[in-house]
Amino acid sequence: MVKKKFLSDNYGITLMEVLVTVVILGIIAAIAVPSIKGLISKTEADVSEANRLELRRMYKEGRL
């Protein structure tokens, strides 16, 4: 019967694997951060416009 060895020869991860992972995460972050900042700016502008319209409506109704 053949005994299977899963991790007997591999005691951890190599420095190269860590570096590749860090580089991949850095690339993903470099792509995602500007997109998220753009979405936040657009959302803030949309909320400001919605608030302005709501205040205008309330002023016309005499509730403000």
Sequence and secondary structure as in RCSB ss.txt:
>XXXX:A:sequence
MVKKKFLSDNYGITLMEVLVTVVILGIIAAIAVPSIKGLISKTEADVSEANRLELRRMYKEGRL
>XXXX:A:secstr
     SSSS  S  HHHHHHHHHHHHHHHHHHHHHHHHHHHHHHHHHHHHHHHHHHHHHHHT  
